Amino acid sequence: MTRSAKKGPYVDPRVMKKIEGKKPGTTGVIKTWARASQIAPEMIGFTFGVHNGKDHVEVFITEDMIGHRLGEFSLTRKFIKHGGKMQKDLEMKKKEAELSAAKAAKGSDAKK
């Protein structure tokens, strides 16, 4: 459910206080735990360290991000990969094919 238009967007006042009076390029990473805070136009150009539960993920704010939440860009779960032995075999075959292609390309360059 979205926030009421009457109330306006929720931007954490502590986050706004941290960027107040600073220039986007000169400021380093601004650490924050306010994942629910919406991205305001004043935040463009700043780099935020958004906490994901374990560490701070650096998020550079661009125009396309306005209206989204800070937490959307700092994922809390890390995807490793699916598969077991069969997936491992497929990856090994792919890697071997890339190596042979690279050797073939290197060999043809040496003949020139």
C-alpha positions as CSV (number, residue, x, y, z in Angstrom):
1,M,0.0,0.0,0.0
2,T,1.4,3.4,-1.0
3,R,1.7,6.4,1.3
4,S,-1.1,8.9,1.3
5,A,-0.5,11.8,-1.2
6,K,-1.8,14.1,1.5
7,K,1.1,13.2,3.8
8,G,3.8,13.5,1.1
9,P,6.9,11.4,0.6
10,Y,8.8,10.1,3.6
11,V,12.3,11.3,3.7
12,D,14.2,10.7,6.9
13,P,15.1,14.1,8.5
14,R,18.4,12.7,9.7
15,V,19.4,11.8,6.1
16,M,18.4,15.3,4.9
17,K,20.4,16.9,7.8
18,K,23.5,14.9,6.7
19,I,23.4,16.3,3.2
20,E,22.3,19.8,4.1
21,G,24.8,22.4,2.8
22,K,27.2,19.9,1.2
23,K,28.2,19.5,-2.4
24,P,27.5,16.1,-4.0
25,G,31.0,15.5,-5.5
26,T,33.1,16.5,-2.5
27,T,31.3,14.5,0.2
28,G,32.4,10.9,0.8
29,V,30.0,8.0,1.6
30,I,27.1,9.0,3.9
31,K,26.3,6.0,6.1
32,T,22.6,5.5,6.9
33,W,20.3,2.8,8.3
34,A,17.2,4.5,7.0
35,R,16.2,2.0,4.3
36,A,12.6,3.2,4.3
37,S,13.5,6.8,3.3
38,Q,12.5,7.9,-0.2
39,I,15.1,9.4,-2.5
40,A,14.5,13.1,-2.9
41,P,15.8,15.3,-5.8
42,E,18.2,17.0,-3.3
43,M,20.1,13.6,-3.0
44,I,21.2,13.4,-6.6
45,G,25.0,13.0,-6.9
46,F,25.6,11.8,-3.3
47,T,26.8,8.3,-2.4
48,F,25.0,6.7,0.4
49,G,26.2,3.6,2.4
50,V,22.8,1.9,2.9
51,H,22.9,-0.8,5.7
52,N,21.6,-4.2,4.5
53,G,21.8,-5.9,7.9
54,K,25.4,-6.9,7.7
55,D,27.4,-4.1,6.1
56,H,26.9,-0.8,4.2
57,V,26.3,-1.1,0.5
58,E,27.4,2.0,-1.5
59,V,24.6,3.5,-3.6
60,F,25.2,6.4,-6.0
61,I,22.0,8.4,-6.5
62,T,20.9,9.3,-10.0
63,E,17.9,11.0,-11.5
64,D,16.2,7.7,-12.3
65,M,16.1,6.7,-8.6
66,I,13.9,9.6,-7.4
67,G,10.8,8.3,-5.6
68,H,12.3,4.9,-4.8
69,R,13.4,3.8,-1.4
70,L,17.0,3.6,-0.4
71,G,16.6,0.0,0.7
72,E,15.6,-1.1,-2.8
73,F,19.2,-0.6,-3.9
74,S,20.8,-2.5,-1.0
75,L,19.8,-6.1,-1.2
76,T,19.6,-8.0,2.1
77,R,20.0,-11.5,0.6
78,K,22.9,-12.8,-1.4
79,F,22.2,-15.1,-4.3
80,I,25.0,-17.7,-4.7
81,K,23.8,-20.1,-7.4
82,H,21.7,-23.1,-8.1
83,G,22.9,-26.5,-9.2
84,G,25.2,-29.2,-8.0
85,K,27.4,-31.6,-9.7
86,M,25.7,-31.2,-13.1
87,Q,25.9,-27.4,-13.0
88,K,29.6,-27.7,-12.1
89,D,30.3,-29.9,-15.1
90,L,28.5,-27.5,-17.4
91,E,30.6,-24.6,-16.1
92,M,33.9,-26.6,-16.5
93,K,33.0,-27.3,-20.2
94,K,32.2,-23.7,-20.8
95,K,35.5,-22.6,-19.3
96,E,37.4,-25.1,-21.3
97,A,35.7,-23.9,-24.5
98,E,36.7,-20.3,-23.7
99,L,40.3,-21.3,-23.0
100,S,40.6,-23.2,-26.3
101,A,39.0,-20.2,-28.2
102,A,41.5,-17.8,-26.6
103,K,44.5,-20.1,-27.5
104,A,43.2,-20.4,-31.1
105,A,42.9,-16.6,-31.3
106,K,46.4,-16.1,-29.8
107,G,47.8,-18.7,-32.2
108,S,46.4,-16.9,-35.2
109,D,47.7,-13.6,-34.0
110,A,51.2,-15.0,-33.7
111,K,51.2,-16.3,-37.3
112,K,50.5,-12.8,-38.7
